[in-house]
Amino acid sequence: MVADDTKIVSSIGILRLLRSVTSKIVILTHLGRPETSESDLSTKVIVDYFNKKYSPLRMKFFNFTETSEHNFVNKEVERLDKIGDFDFYMVENTRFFGSRELKNDLSLAQHFLAFSDVLIFEAFAVIHRSHASVVGIIKLAKEIFLGPAFNLERKHLDKIKFAPTRPFISLIGGAKCSDKTRLLTHMMKICDYLLVGGGIANTFLKISGIFVGNSLVEKDPEIIDELSELFKKNKKKIILPLDGIVLNRKSGNVRTVVYSEDNLNKDEEILDIGLDTVKSFKYLIFLASTIF
């Protein structure tokens, strides 16, 4: 089932345009983070949805034949031709290819490009991932163009980077700090305030001297040193949670802790921000002209 068709709707314009100038359009995408070939994350659901919503345009599900034969490209093209004439061909979820996809197996990337003379790249949200369907196909494509959705994202980022309307508020969360230290350092140069949540906030709270019990925090000493230096230089810009909802996994007890007034015990962990933090963040967001 397609719960949110925003990306499908935003892509229909370029798909119609491409269909008017070329004979075959093969689409690569991923859904979720499957550990196995989970049927509810198959791109077949996109195909079914598309055919119902955008008829008379027709999309056909098409999966690769796993083979190491030298002439696999010709065989795949022949197989595609035998399927019949459709407007678009949707490949199975690229994440179903497991470690070959995630470790940027170039033989898989070559499979992905088996039919293509031209690659239109639109996957801005995953451009940082060294996957076969991202870095691999970009490296091997005969000819590549950035699509309109990609360029629109880049245009928005350029405005934020070079000429943001102020006040400029940035929000960051997530479990890991290790893959965000460069981003945090850069954002400190351009934003007015950085609102922090998640595991990153836990690490900053610990750096600021608050005992965070058994909460998820960064453990790499080098990264902690980087974040400590960043916090020291930007105390007025980095807005940390005032309170949090905490859980004691041994007793099952849940409570709200105001960090300036109370301490977590060693068995407690922070689950989320508290209501005082929500109000504080909401106030700053309300004042913002740019939010990233």
N, C-alpha and C positions, 0 to 999 in steps of 0.2 A: 504494500500500500504506500502511495506517495502522500506523505503528511504535509509537505511544504514544496510547492512547485515554483518557487521564486526563480531558481536557476534555470528551470526549463523555460519559463516565460521569457526570461531575459535573453535566452539563446535562440528563440524562434526566429528573430529577425535575421541573424547571420545565417541560420540554417536555410531559410527560404532563399536568401541571396545566393548562397553557395549552390543550392539545388538548381537555380536558374542558369548557372554557368558551367556545371560539371555533371558527369554521369553518375558517379558513385561517391557517397560520403560515409565514411566509417567513423563512428564515435567511440572514444575511450573515456571512461569515467570510473570513479570508485564510490562506494557507499559504505559508510561506517568504518569500523576496524575489525573485520571478521577474523576469527582465529581458525575457522574452517569454512567450507563452502556452505554458509548458512543461506537457506532458500529465501528467507525474508530480506536478505541483502543482495539478492541477485538483481542484475539490471533488467531482468525480464519484467519486473514491476514497472519500470520506467517505460518500456516498450508498450505494455498493455495500456498504461495511462495515456501515453502519447497518441496511440491509435484511436482511442476513444475521444480525446479532446480535440485533436487536430485533423481528423478526417476531412477531406480525402487524402491528405498526406499519409504516407504509409512507412512505418519503421519495422524492420525485421531484426530479431535477435540472432546474433551470429557469434559462435564461439570458435576459438582456434583449435586446430588439431595439434596435440602435443607430439612433435616429431623432431628428430635431429637430422632428418634427411637433408642432403645438400641442396636439393631443388624444392625445398618446402615452400618458398615464395610462389613459384609457378603453380604448385599444387593448391595452395590456399586461394590464389586468384581464380583458378579454374573452379574450385568448390563454390566460391562466392558467385561466380557467373551462373552456375547451375541452380542457385536458389531462386533466381527470378529477378524481375525488375522492381525494386523498391526505392523509395526516396532516400532512406537512411538505413544504415546497418549498425546496430548497437552491439559492441563487444561485451562479454561478461565482465563483471566487477574486477578491475585490475588487481585489487587486493586479494582476490581468490588465488592468485598465483604465488602467494606466500613469500618465502624468503627470496625467490627469484625477483619478485617485484621490489621488495623492501631493500634488497642489497644491490639494486641496480645491475641486474644481470643483462648484459648487452645483447645476448642472444635472444632474450625475451623482448627487449626493445626492438630488435630487428623483426621479430614476429609481429609486434604491434604495427610496424611500418610496412608490412608486407605488401599492402595494396596501394600505398600512397605515393603520389608524385609531389604533393605539397602538404605541409603540416600547418594547421591553424591552431595556435596555442592559446587557450583561454584560462588555464588552471592557475590563476594568480594566487589563490589561497594555499596552494601546496608547492609553490615555486621553490621554497626553501628545502624541500625534501629530496634526498638523493635516491629517487626511485626510478625504476626502468621506464615507467610511464611519464616521467617528468624529465629528469636529467638525461636518461638514456636516449629517449626519442629526440630530444633537442640536439644531442650530440650527433646522432646518426641520420637525421632527416636530410633529404636532398635539398629541400627548400622550405624555409619556415617564415611564417608571418605571425605577429601578435594580433589576436582578435580584438574586437571593439570592447568587450567586457574587461579584458586584461588592461587595455589602454585607459579605460575609464577609471579603473582602480588606481593605476599609476598616476593619472592626472590628479585624483583626490589626494594621494600621498604626497605628490610634489607640492601641492598647495599647503598641506600641513607642515611639510619640511621647510619650505622656503618663505611662505607668507601666511601663517595661520592668523585667523581673526581671534583676538584675545578678549577675555581670558580663555586660555587653552588648557583644558583638563584632559589628562590621560588616565586610563584605568588599566590595571594589570592584575592578573590572578593566575591560577593554575598551581599545580603541585610542585613543579621543578623550577629551580633557579638556574641550573647549569646551562640551559639553552636560552636564557633570557638576559644574561649579564650585559652583553653588548647592546641589546635593545634598551635596557634600563639606563645604561651610561649615555646613550644617544638621546633618549627622551628627556633626560635631565637638562640637556643643552637647549631644548626647544619648548618644553611645556612649562606652564606656570605652577601647576600642581599635579602630583601623581598620586592617585588613590589606589591603595594596595590591598589585595585580599588573598585568600587561599594560602597555600604553603609558603608562598613568597612573603606574605605578611607575617606568618609565624616566625620565619627566619629573621626578619627585620625587628620584630618584637623582642626576640631573644637577644639580638645585637644591642637593642636599646636598654637591656637590663631586666626585662620582664621574664619571669620563669614560666615556660610554656608546657611544663609537664611532659607528657608522652606524645606531644603534637608532632606532625610531620614537619621537619625542618631540613635545610641543606646541611650535608655532613662533610662535604669536600672542604678542607682547610683553606685552599687557595681561593675558592669561590667565596667563602665566608669572609676572607680578608678583603677581597674586592668589594663585596657588598658593605662591609664595615666602613671602608674608606668612602664609598659612595654616600652612605647614610650620614657620615660625619660632615661631608661637604654640603649636603642638601637637606638638612633637618627640617628646614622651613617649607620645603617643597614636597617632601614625601609625607603623605597623610596616611597614618596607620589606623587600624581599628581602635576604637575606644573601649569596646566591650566585645564579648564573644559568647557563643553557645558552646558549652563544653560537655563532654561525655566521659563518664567513668565506666570503662568496659567491664571492670570486675563487678561493680554493683549494679550497672545499668542506669545509674542516676544521671540525669541531664539537668544542667543549671546554666544561668547566665552569669558571667563574671565580668565586672568592670575592672579593667587592668590596673587603673591607678589606685584602686581601693582594696583589691582582693588578689589572692594568688591561686593558681591552679595547684592541685596536689600532683604527686609524681605519676599517678595512674590516670589522670585526666588528659584529654586531648581536645583541641579546638576543632569544632566541626564547621562553624560558620560565623559571620559577623553578627553582632547583636543589634537591637533596635536603636540604641544611641548612635551607633556607627551608621546605620541606615539613614537616620535623620541628618547626620553630619555630611555624609556623601551626597545625599539628595540636595542639600542646600548648595553645595559647591557646584554640583551638576546644573542646578537651576540657573546659577550665575554665569555658566560657561557659554561662550560663543562658538567654540570649537571643542568637540569631544572625540577622543580617539582611544 
